[in-house]
Every structure is written in C-alpha cells, then in structure tokens.
Amino acid sequence: MNGVLTTIVGTFVESWQELRVHRGRVVLSLVGVTIAVASLAVVVGFGALAEKATAALNEQYGGRPATFSLTASSSTGDAVADEDALFAEYRAAADRYDVRWTSEAMEGPRKVQFPDGVADVYTRTVDPDYAEMHRVRMASGAWFTEDDRGRLAPAVVVNRAFLERLGDPDIVTHPTVRLPGTPGSVAVVIGEYVTSEYDTEPSMYEMARSVASTGLTADPDMGISRSFEVWVPDHHAKQLAKRIASDAERASGGAVEVSADRMDAAGTVDGDPLGPLRYVIAAVSVLVLVLGGLGLLNVSLVSVRQRIREIGIRRGVGATAGRVFVAVLLENVLGTAVAGAVGVMLGAAVLSNGTVRSAITSGADVGGAPFPLEAALVGIGAAVAVGALAGLLPALVAVRVKVIDAIRY
C-alpha cells in the first residue's frame, strides 16, 4: 500500500517539476485553454442564470407549476348574475380536494389620487395566497394577511414607481393615498413589492373581498377581468382543475360554464427557448478549446522530443513504461487543470458583476450562488479532458523511446 502511494505521489511531483522547468512554453500554450474555459464557463453560467430568471419571471406572471385560471361565462351569453356566489363555490370545491393555494385575481385600471393629479393605475385585486403562487417579493413593508380584509382604511401594496409618484414616503410612516370612486376611500400603503428596473409605471395590489374592493366589479369595457386561480400538484393537475370547475358548474345549476386554463409557462412552452443561443456560443467555445488543445499538443510533443535523453536515463535506472506514460500525461492534465481553474475564476468574475448579472436575469431573483456550480464543474472538467487528450500522444511517444537510442541521443 505504501509503495503504491509513494508511486502516485512521486508521479505527481515529477509532473509538477517538469511543468515548472518548462513553464514558459506551458504558459503560452495554456493561454488558449484558459480563454476557452472562461468562455465555456460563461456560456454554461449564462444558460443557468437565464433559465432560472426565465422561470422566475414566468412564475411571477403565470404562476408556479401547475397554476390554473378558472373563468366563467353565462350559458345564455349574458354576464354572470352572481359572481360572488360563484367564487364561493370555487373556494368550496378547492377545499373539498385539499387544494392549499387559491386566490381570486381581478386586474384592471383603478383611479388613484396622486399629488400631481388623478391617474389610472394598473391594479390586481388578490387574496394573500397570491404572493406564494406568483413569487411576489417584498422590498419593504409587508404583504397582505387575512386580518387586512377588515381594515377600515384598506391596505394596498405598491411598486417603486407608485411610491416615487406619491413623493417617495417611507413605508414605516404608513403613507396614505386616496382612491376616488363611489364611494371613495383612503388606502394605507403597507408594503412595496420588488419589480424589474424596466417597470416604470405605477401599479398596486389590493385585497380581494375587502373595503378597498367593495363595489369594484369586472367590467370588460374598462379592461377589468376577474378569475379564480388554483395552484395544484403538477401530477394529474389538469384533471383536478377540471373537477373544481365542474363542481362549480353543478353548484350553479347549469347557469354558467366554467373553463380551467393552465397559466404557468411549464404547461404552455415546449423545449428550451434559450437553447439555440446557448448552442451557438457553446460551439464557439468548444472550437476555441480545441484550438488551445492543439497548441498544447504541439508544445508537449516538442518537449518530449527534447527530453528523450532524460526519459532514456529514467528508464535505464528502473522507471517502468507505465510510470513514464502517466508522468507525461499528468504534465498536461495538471497544466490544463490550473488553466481551467483560472478560466473558471475569470468566468465567475464576469457573471458575478452586478451589471452583467442584472442584464441576464432582468432583475429577477434567481437565488443560489453568484456563479452557478454547474458552470465551474463543466469548465474544470473540459480543461482536464483537453489535457488528457493532448497528453495522450506525447505519452505514447515517450513510452516507445528505446533506452539505448535515448542514451546515444
């Protein structure tokens, strides 16, 4: 056991010493490998970040897998007579099937009195579960709770553009805003939710079935739509959503028709929308990696030919063919491993830059480490593989060196 360990350690030491002796040529040959690995790491990291950002943005707007929207229409073509009763049936049906996450969702313009005048603000009227279903993140303050339904001064959660138009007050001061209407009301801003830097128009959330939403009905002419959302397990999701819709239809006595449509991107988008771009960039990176490997191969062959006498002497004093083969092969593997580590660090520096990361993720919260682990593993793995392939031919040449010819060289 000690002999095997000594052989392994000795081989690594010999390979590292050779790298130090020929470091000039090795460094020049590994520049291409370093650049290629950095490019490859950036490509893989870009793909991972973009995929997470796309999923986060899709879930923000369409909901988590699997989210269904239940919408009703009268069997006679008229407006649904009693929407509140129908939505109560939705909730009862969801409870019957142990569906934990549900939310009413009505969206459209709502008049808000700002210091500079009245404006139509895009408003979503939702239940507290909506935040979990759509990954709503808070920048400050708090999201709705069930206790907020009974507020005499209704609660609203707004975006940064809304606060700036309101005069940029501090959330902790409980700023108020007037909502004109019949009747009008004065709402309290309880929180600010996170939005993209490109979201420059004021928008807000208000609580469903609260004072703020009293008298607010879905008016298609005003662009207001009302639906009921359910987040169900992805397994048999379609069947479960249709059961809830069918139960609500039966409870209405056949007066309405309820449809269940899947909202989340996982149920509507096929394949990888970023795939073509990633494949093109990856192909270029692989090409650069191959060119770097060819340069390393050329330097390794020249180095072996210059060391024929040294190799012959080592064979003459007892070094086995296997020992020589592994030593020459490891010289390349160790060199490219170091180059790969440097390339990965360069890639990590690029992707960890706040401006670059924000451009890739569009401001979405993707979580995890600043640099994806899979990008680091792919970069190091590719570098080691190139080193092994580039060192294979020189190692075979070194093994075939005849001792007597090498000593005469």
C-alpha positions as CSV (number, residue, x, y, z in Angstrom):
1,M,0.0,0.0,0.0
2,N,2.8,2.4,0.9
3,G,4.6,1.5,-2.3
4,V,1.5,2.4,-4.4
5,L,1.0,5.6,-2.5
6,T,4.7,6.6,-3.0
7,T,4.4,5.9,-6.7
8,I,1.3,8.1,-7.1
9,V,2.8,11.0,-5.1
10,G,6.1,10.7,-6.8
11,T,4.4,10.8,-10.2
12,F,2.5,13.9,-9.3
13,V,5.7,15.6,-8.0
14,E,7.7,14.7,-11.1
15,S,4.9,16.1,-13.4
16,W,4.7,19.3,-11.4
17,Q,8.5,19.7,-11.5
18,E,8.5,19.3,-15.3
19,L,5.8,22.0,-15.5
20,R,8.0,24.4,-13.5
21,V,11.0,23.7,-15.7
22,H,9.1,24.3,-18.9
23,R,6.7,26.9,-17.5
24,G,7.4,29.4,-20.3
25,R,6.3,27.2,-23.1
26,V,3.5,25.7,-21.0
27,V,2.0,29.1,-20.0
28,L,2.0,30.2,-23.6
29,S,0.3,27.0,-24.8
30,L,-2.3,27.2,-22.0
31,V,-3.5,30.8,-22.7
32,G,-5.9,29.5,-25.4
33,V,-7.2,26.8,-23.0
34,T,-7.7,29.4,-20.2
35,I,-9.7,31.7,-22.6
36,A,-11.7,28.8,-23.9
37,V,-12.6,27.5,-20.4
38,A,-13.6,31.0,-19.4
39,S,-15.8,31.3,-22.4
40,L,-17.3,27.9,-21.8
41,A,-17.9,28.7,-18.1
42,V,-19.6,31.9,-19.0
43,V,-21.8,30.1,-21.5
44,V,-22.9,27.5,-19.1
45,G,-23.4,30.1,-16.3
46,F,-25.3,32.3,-18.7
47,G,-27.6,29.5,-19.6
48,A,-28.2,28.5,-16.0
49,L,-28.9,32.1,-14.8
50,A,-31.1,32.8,-17.8
51,E,-33.0,29.6,-17.3
52,K,-33.6,30.5,-13.6
53,A,-34.5,34.1,-14.5
54,T,-37.0,32.9,-17.1
55,A,-38.6,30.5,-14.7
56,A,-38.8,33.2,-12.0
57,L,-40.4,35.8,-14.4
58,N,-42.8,33.2,-15.8
59,E,-43.9,32.2,-12.3
60,Q,-44.3,35.8,-11.4
61,Y,-46.8,36.4,-14.2
62,G,-48.2,32.9,-14.9
63,G,-47.8,31.2,-11.5
64,R,-45.9,28.2,-10.3
65,P,-46.4,24.8,-11.9
66,A,-49.3,24.0,-12.1
67,T,-51.5,27.1,-11.8
68,F,-54.9,27.1,-13.5
69,S,-57.2,30.0,-14.0
70,L,-61.0,29.4,-13.7
71,T,-63.2,31.7,-15.7
72,A,-66.9,31.6,-16.0
73,S,-69.4,32.7,-18.7
74,S,-73.2,32.6,-18.7
75,S,-74.8,29.8,-20.7
76,T,-77.1,32.5,-22.2
77,G,-74.2,34.7,-23.2
78,D,-75.0,37.4,-20.6
79,A,-72.8,38.5,-17.7
80,V,-72.7,36.1,-14.8
81,A,-75.5,37.1,-12.4
82,D,-73.9,36.4,-9.1
83,E,-70.1,36.3,-9.4
84,D,-69.6,36.4,-5.6
85,A,-71.6,33.2,-5.1
86,L,-69.8,31.5,-7.9
87,F,-66.4,32.4,-6.4
88,A,-67.6,31.0,-3.1
89,E,-68.3,27.7,-4.9
90,Y,-64.7,27.8,-6.3
91,R,-63.3,28.1,-2.8
92,A,-65.6,25.3,-1.5
93,A,-64.6,23.0,-4.4
94,A,-60.9,23.7,-3.8
95,D,-61.2,22.9,-0.1
96,R,-63.0,19.7,-1.0
97,Y,-60.0,18.5,-3.0
98,D,-57.4,19.7,-0.4
99,V,-56.0,22.4,-2.7
100,R,-54.0,24.6,-0.4
101,W,-53.2,27.6,-2.6
102,T,-56.0,29.6,-4.2
103,S,-56.6,33.3,-5.0
104,E,-59.1,35.5,-6.6
105,A,-57.5,37.6,-9.3
106,M,-59.1,40.7,-10.8
107,E,-57.0,43.1,-12.7
108,G,-57.5,46.4,-14.5
109,P,-57.2,50.2,-14.1
110,R,-58.1,51.8,-10.8
111,K,-58.2,55.6,-10.3
112,V,-55.6,56.9,-7.7
113,Q,-55.2,60.5,-6.5
114,F,-51.6,61.5,-6.6
115,P,-50.1,64.9,-5.6
116,D,-50.0,65.8,-9.3
117,G,-53.4,64.6,-10.2
118,V,-55.7,61.6,-10.7
119,A,-54.3,58.7,-12.7
120,D,-55.4,55.2,-13.8
121,V,-53.1,52.7,-12.0
122,Y,-52.9,49.0,-13.1
123,T,-54.3,47.2,-10.1
124,R,-54.5,43.5,-9.2
125,T,-57.1,42.5,-6.6
126,V,-55.9,39.3,-5.0
127,D,-56.0,37.1,-1.9
128,P,-53.0,36.6,0.4
129,D,-52.1,33.3,-1.2
130,Y,-51.3,35.1,-4.5
131,A,-47.8,36.1,-3.3
132,E,-46.7,32.5,-2.8
133,M,-48.4,31.4,-6.0
134,H,-46.6,34.1,-8.1
135,R,-43.3,34.6,-6.2
136,V,-44.1,38.2,-5.2
137,R,-41.1,39.5,-3.3
138,M,-41.2,42.4,-0.9
139,A,-38.7,45.2,-0.9
140,S,-40.0,46.7,2.3
141,G,-43.1,46.6,4.5
142,A,-45.4,43.5,4.5
143,W,-47.7,41.6,2.2
144,F,-51.4,41.1,2.9
145,T,-52.7,38.9,5.7
146,E,-56.3,37.8,6.4
147,D,-56.6,40.5,9.1
148,D,-56.2,43.1,6.4
149,R,-59.7,42.3,5.0
150,G,-61.4,44.1,7.9
151,R,-59.3,47.3,7.8
152,L,-61.4,50.4,7.9
153,A,-58.6,52.0,5.9
154,P,-58.0,49.4,3.2
155,A,-54.4,48.2,2.6
156,V,-52.5,48.3,-0.7
157,V,-49.1,47.0,-1.7
158,V,-47.4,49.2,-4.4
159,N,-44.3,49.2,-6.6
160,R,-41.4,51.7,-6.6
161,A,-42.8,53.8,-9.4
162,F,-46.0,54.3,-7.3
163,L,-44.1,55.4,-4.3
164,E,-42.0,57.8,-6.3
165,R,-45.1,59.5,-7.8
166,L,-46.5,59.6,-4.3
167,G,-43.5,61.6,-3.1
168,D,-41.3,58.6,-2.1
169,P,-42.5,58.4,1.5
170,D,-41.1,55.8,4.0
171,I,-43.3,52.7,4.3
172,V,-42.9,52.7,8.1
173,T,-44.7,56.0,8.2
174,H,-47.9,54.3,6.8
175,P,-48.4,56.7,3.9
176,T,-52.0,57.0,2.7
177,V,-53.4,57.5,-0.8
178,R,-56.9,58.5,-1.9
179,L,-58.9,56.1,-4.2
180,P,-61.6,58.2,-5.9
181,G,-64.9,56.4,-6.6
182,T,-68.4,55.9,-5.4
183,P,-67.8,55.6,-2.6
184,G,-64.2,56.8,-2.4
185,S,-61.7,55.6,0.2
186,V,-58.4,56.4,1.7
187,A,-56.0,53.4,1.5
188,V,-52.9,52.7,3.6
189,V,-49.7,51.6,1.8
190,I,-48.4,48.7,3.8
191,G,-45.6,47.4,1.6
192,E,-43.5,47.8,-1.6
193,Y,-43.0,44.8,-3.8
194,V,-40.0,44.2,-6.0
195,T,-40.3,44.9,-9.7
196,S,-38.0,45.0,-12.7
197,E,-36.0,48.1,-13.3
198,Y,-37.9,48.4,-16.5
199,D,-41.2,48.6,-14.7
200,T,-41.6,52.4,-14.7
201,E,-45.4,52.8,-14.4
202,P,-47.2,52.9,-11.1
203,S,-49.1,49.7,-10.2
204,M,-50.5,48.2,-7.0
205,Y,-52.2,45.2,-5.3
206,E,-55.3,45.4,-3.2
207,M,-57.1,42.9,-1.1
208,A,-60.0,40.9,-2.5
209,R,-63.3,41.0,-0.6
210,S,-62.1,44.0,1.4
211,V,-63.3,47.6,1.8
212,A,-60.9,48.6,-1.0
213,S,-62.5,46.3,-3.5
214,T,-66.1,46.8,-2.4
215,G,-68.1,47.8,-5.5
216,L,-65.3,47.0,-7.9
217,T,-66.7,44.7,-10.5
218,A,-65.2,43.1,-13.6
219,D,-66.1,45.4,-16.5
220,P,-64.7,44.2,-19.8
221,D,-65.2,47.6,-21.3
222,M,-62.8,49.0,-18.8
223,G,-60.3,46.2,-19.4
224,I,-61.1,44.6,-16.0
225,S,-61.1,40.8,-15.9
226,R,-61.9,38.6,-12.9
227,S,-60.8,35.0,-12.4
228,F,-60.1,32.4,-9.8
229,E,-56.6,30.8,-9.6
230,V,-55.7,27.5,-8.1
231,W,-52.1,26.1,-7.6
232,V,-52.4,22.3,-7.8
233,P,-49.8,19.5,-7.8
234,D,-48.3,19.0,-11.2
235,H,-49.3,15.3,-11.2
236,H,-52.8,15.0,-12.6
237,A,-53.1,18.8,-12.5
238,K,-55.4,19.1,-15.5
239,Q,-57.9,16.5,-14.1
240,L,-58.0,18.2,-10.7
241,A,-58.6,21.7,-12.1
242,K,-61.4,20.4,-14.3
243,R,-63.0,18.7,-11.3
244,I,-63.1,22.0,-9.4
245,A,-64.6,23.8,-12.5
246,S,-67.2,21.0,-12.9
247,D,-68.2,21.2,-9.2
248,A,-68.7,24.9,-9.5
249,E,-70.8,24.5,-12.7
250,R,-73.1,21.9,-11.0
251,A,-73.5,24.1,-7.9
252,S,-74.7,26.9,-10.1
253,G,-77.5,24.7,-11.6
254,G,-76.1,24.9,-15.1
255,A,-76.4,28.6,-15.3
256,V,-72.7,29.1,-16.1
257,E,-69.9,27.4,-18.0
258,V,-66.6,27.3,-16.2
259,S,-63.3,26.7,-18.1
260,A,-60.0,25.8,-16.5
261,D,-56.9,27.0,-18.4
262,R,-53.3,26.4,-17.4
263,M,-51.4,29.7,-16.9
264,D,-47.8,28.7,-15.9
265,A,-45.2,28.5,-18.6
266,A,-44.3,24.9,-17.8
267,G,-47.6,23.8,-19.3
268,T,-47.5,26.1,-22.4
269,V,-43.9,26.3,-23.5
270,D,-42.2,23.4,-25.2
271,G,-38.4,23.0,-25.3
272,D,-35.8,25.4,-24.2
273,P,-36.3,28.9,-25.7
274,L,-32.7,29.8,-24.9
275,G,-31.3,26.6,-26.5
276,P,-30.3,27.9,-29.9
277,L,-28.3,30.8,-28.4
278,R,-26.6,28.6,-25.9
279,Y,-25.7,26.0,-28.6
280,V,-24.1,28.7,-30.8
281,I,-22.0,30.2,-28.1
282,A,-21.0,26.8,-26.7
283,A,-19.9,25.6,-30.2
284,V,-17.6,28.7,-30.5
285,S,-16.2,28.0,-27.0
286,V,-15.6,24.3,-27.9
287,L,-13.8,25.4,-31.1
288,V,-11.5,27.7,-29.1
289,L,-10.9,24.9,-26.6
290,V,-9.9,22.5,-29.4
291,L,-7.5,25.1,-30.8
292,G,-6.0,25.6,-27.4
293,G,-5.6,21.8,-27.0
294,L,-3.9,21.5,-30.4
295,G,-1.4,24.2,-29.3
296,L,-0.8,22.3,-26.0
297,L,-0.3,19.1,-28.0
298,N,2.3,20.7,-30.2
299,V,4.3,22.0,-27.3
300,S,4.1,18.7,-25.5
301,L,5.4,16.8,-28.5
302,V,8.3,19.2,-28.8
303,S,9.0,18.9,-25.1
304,V,9.1,15.1,-25.1
305,R,11.5,15.1,-28.1
306,Q,13.8,17.4,-26.2
307,R,13.7,15.2,-23.2
308,I,14.4,11.9,-24.9
309,R,17.8,11.5,-23.2
310,E,16.3,12.3,-19.8
311,I,13.5,9.7,-20.4
312,G,16.1,7.1,-21.5
313,I,18.1,7.6,-18.4
314,R,15.0,7.3,-16.2
315,R,14.1,4.0,-18.0
316,G,17.6,2.8,-17.5
317,V,17.6,3.3,-13.8
318,G,14.3,1.4,-13.4
319,A,11.3,3.6,-14.3
320,T,8.6,1.5,-15.8
321,A,6.8,2.3,-19.1
322,G,3.6,2.9,-17.1
323,R,5.3,5.4,-14.8
324,V,6.7,7.4,-17.7
325,F,3.4,7.3,-19.5
326,V,1.4,8.6,-16.5
327,A,4.1,11.2,-15.7
328,V,4.0,12.7,-19.2
329,L,0.2,12.5,-19.3
330,L,-0.2,14.2,-15.9
331,E,2.0,17.1,-17.0
332,N,-0.7,18.1,-19.5
333,V,-3.6,17.3,-17.2
334,L,-2.1,19.3,-14.3
335,G,-1.4,22.2,-16.6
336,T,-4.8,22.3,-18.1
337,A,-6.4,21.9,-14.7
338,V,-4.6,25.0,-13.5
339,A,-5.6,26.8,-16.7
340,G,-9.2,25.6,-16.2
341,A,-9.3,26.9,-12.6
342,V,-8.0,30.3,-13.8
343,G,-10.6,30.3,-16.6
344,V,-13.4,29.5,-14.2
345,M,-12.3,32.3,-12.0
346,L,-12.4,34.7,-14.9
347,G,-15.9,33.4,-15.9
348,A,-17.1,33.8,-12.3
349,A,-15.8,37.4,-12.2
350,V,-17.7,38.2,-15.3
351,L,-21.0,36.6,-14.2
352,S,-20.7,38.0,-10.7
353,N,-20.6,41.5,-11.9
354,G,-23.8,43.2,-10.9
355,T,-24.4,44.9,-14.3
356,V,-23.8,41.7,-16.2
357,R,-25.9,39.6,-13.8
358,S,-28.8,42.1,-13.9
359,A,-28.7,42.2,-17.7
360,I,-29.0,38.4,-17.8
361,T,-31.7,38.0,-15.1
362,S,-33.6,41.2,-15.9
363,G,-33.6,41.9,-12.2
364,A,-35.3,38.6,-11.3
365,D,-34.4,36.9,-8.0
366,V,-32.8,33.6,-9.1
367,G,-31.3,32.8,-5.7
368,G,-28.3,30.4,-5.3
369,A,-24.6,31.2,-5.6
370,P,-23.4,34.2,-7.7
371,F,-21.7,31.7,-10.0
372,P,-23.5,28.5,-10.9
373,L,-21.8,25.4,-9.6
374,E,-22.5,23.5,-12.9
375,A,-20.5,26.1,-14.8
376,A,-17.5,25.6,-12.6
377,L,-17.7,21.8,-12.9
378,V,-18.1,21.9,-16.7
379,G,-15.2,24.3,-17.0
380,I,-12.8,22.3,-14.9
381,G,-14.0,19.0,-16.5
382,A,-13.5,20.3,-20.0
383,A,-10.0,21.5,-19.2
384,V,-8.9,18.2,-17.7
385,A,-10.4,16.3,-20.7
386,V,-8.4,18.5,-23.1
387,G,-5.3,18.0,-21.1
388,A,-5.8,14.2,-21.1
389,L,-6.4,14.1,-24.9
390,A,-3.5,16.5,-25.6
391,G,-1.1,14.4,-23.4
392,L,-2.1,11.0,-24.7
393,L,0.1,11.2,-27.9
394,P,3.2,12.6,-26.2
395,A,2.9,10.0,-23.5
396,L,2.8,7.2,-26.1
397,V,5.8,8.7,-27.8
398,A,7.7,8.8,-24.5
399,V,6.9,5.1,-23.8
400,R,8.2,4.0,-27.2
401,V,11.6,5.6,-26.6
402,K,14.3,2.9,-26.6
403,V,16.8,3.2,-23.8
404,I,19.9,2.6,-25.8
405,D,18.8,5.1,-28.5
406,A,17.9,7.7,-25.9
407,I,21.2,7.5,-24.2
408,R,23.0,8.0,-27.6
409,Y,20.7,10.9,-28.4
